[in-house]
Amino acid sequence: MSKEQEQAALGLHTLGSDTPYTFEYDPSILEVFDNRHPDTDYYVKFNCPEFTSLCPITSQPDFATIYISYVPDMKLVESKSLKLYLFSYRNHGDFHENCIVTIMKDLIEKMDPKYIEVTGKFLPRGGISIDPYANYGKKGTKWERIAEQRLAQHDLILEKVDNR
């Protein structure tokens, strides 16, 4: 089976092909594939240091590192599609907090993970940086309780900010 046939069989369309960049927010870009180890709890973490969006009021650019950590259930997100999805925010005007929550909800809709958290570390503008955080644990599982605990304990220990 060729590489292209294998990717098609997995339902992946952007991996290894010409890259179609979308310049407006588009969650349909996200692609998922089957988890080969759904019986094992493990974290997948993405560090995305080149996230950009636009202020919805001034249209000035906002820059952030986005951290996405999740415990997959039956599906995982394909990394190139995630990159293209995050790139689709480039000309999208939205508040920092809404970007983070929307990213999380879009990933939940596509993957239905056991647990997910999304953190944004936005560079300051006007002397203020914003670090929104959102998480979710699958209802009725231990991950729902873990999500509640992690949210309640989020940022109890202040970080040393020396890079922005």
C-alpha positions in Angstrom: 0.0 0.0 0.0 1.4 3.4 -1.0 1.9 6.2 1.5 -1.0 8.1 -0.1 -3.3 5.1 0.1 -2.5 4.5 3.7 -3.2 8.2 4.6 -6.5 7.9 2.7 -7.4 4.7 4.5 -6.8 6.6 7.8 -9.1 9.4 6.6 -6.2 11.9 6.6 -6.2 14.4 3.8 -3.6 17.2 4.6 -0.7 15.0 5.7 2.0 14.9 3.1 0.0 16.8 0.5 0.3 20.4 -0.8 -0.6 22.6 2.1 -3.8 24.5 1.7 -3.6 27.5 4.1 -6.9 28.9 5.2 -6.8 32.5 6.4 -10.1 32.5 8.3 -11.1 30.4 11.3 -12.1 27.0 10.1 -12.6 24.0 12.5 -13.3 21.7 9.6 -9.6 21.6 9.0 -9.1 19.3 12.0 -8.5 15.7 11.2 -8.4 12.7 13.6 -7.2 9.2 13.5 -7.8 6.0 15.6 -6.0 5.6 18.9 -4.2 2.3 18.8 -4.0 2.2 22.6 -7.5 3.3 24.0 -7.0 1.0 26.9 -4.0 3.0 28.1 -4.2 6.5 29.7 -1.5 8.8 28.4 -1.0 12.4 27.7 -0.3 14.0 24.3 1.0 17.6 24.5 1.4 20.1 21.7 3.5 23.3 22.2 2.4 25.9 19.6 4.7 28.9 19.9 3.6 30.8 16.8 -0.1 31.3 17.4 -1.5 34.6 16.1 -5.0 36.1 16.0 -6.4 39.6 15.8 -7.9 41.8 18.5 -11.6 42.0 17.6 -11.7 45.7 18.5 -8.4 47.2 17.1 -7.5 44.5 14.6 -3.9 44.6 16.0 -2.1 41.2 16.0 -1.9 39.1 19.2 0.8 36.6 19.6 0.8 33.6 21.9 2.2 30.2 22.7 -0.7 27.7 23.0 -0.3 24.5 25.0 -2.7 21.7 24.3 -2.5 18.6 26.5 -5.0 15.7 26.3 -5.7 12.1 27.2 -7.1 10.5 24.1 -10.0 8.1 24.1 -10.7 6.6 20.7 -9.3 9.4 18.5 -6.2 11.6 18.3 -5.8 14.8 16.4 -3.4 14.8 13.4 -0.7 17.3 14.1 -0.5 18.9 10.6 -4.2 19.5 10.6 -3.9 21.1 14.1 -1.2 23.4 12.8 -3.3 24.4 9.8 -6.3 24.9 12.1 -4.3 27.1 14.5 -3.0 29.0 11.4 -6.7 29.7 10.4 -6.9 32.1 13.4 -4.3 34.4 11.8 -6.9 36.8 10.4 -9.6 35.9 13.0 -10.6 38.7 15.3 -11.4 37.3 18.8 -10.5 37.8 22.5 -7.8 35.7 23.9 -10.1 33.9 26.3 -12.5 33.0 23.6 -9.7 31.6 21.3 -8.6 29.2 24.0 -12.1 28.0 24.9 -13.0 27.6 21.2 -9.9 25.6 20.5 -10.7 23.3 23.4 -14.4 22.9 22.3 -13.4 22.2 18.7 -10.9 19.5 19.8 -13.5 18.0 22.1 -16.0 17.9 19.2 -13.5 16.2 16.9 -11.8 13.8 19.3 -14.1 13.3 22.3 -11.0 12.9 24.6 -11.0 11.6 28.1 -9.4 14.8 29.3 -8.1 18.0 27.7 -6.6 21.3 28.7 -5.7 24.3 26.6 -3.5 27.2 27.9 -2.6 30.4 26.1 0.4 32.5 27.0 -0.2 35.7 25.1 2.5 38.3 24.7 1.7 41.7 26.4 0.1 44.5 24.6 -0.3 47.8 26.5 1.7 46.3 29.4 -0.6 43.4 30.2 -0.3 39.8 29.2 -3.2 37.4 29.4 -2.9 33.6 30.1 -6.3 32.0 29.7 -6.7 28.3 30.7 -9.6 25.9 30.0 -10.0 22.2 30.7 -12.5 19.4 30.4 -12.9 15.9 31.7 -15.3 13.4 30.2 -18.5 13.4 32.2 -19.1 10.5 34.6 -15.4 9.4 34.6 -12.4 10.0 36.8 -11.3 12.6 34.3 -14.3 14.8 35.2 -13.0 14.9 38.8 -9.4 15.5 37.7 -10.5 18.4 35.5 -12.3 20.0 38.5 -9.2 19.5 40.7 -6.8 20.9 38.1 -9.0 23.9 37.4 -9.3 24.7 41.1 -5.5 24.4 41.6 -4.6 26.2 38.4 -2.0 28.9 38.9 -1.7 28.4 42.6 2.1 28.6 42.2 2.9 31.8 40.2 5.4 31.3 37.4 8.5 33.4 36.9 7.8 35.5 33.9 11.1 36.5 32.3 10.5 36.0 28.6 7.8 38.5 27.8 
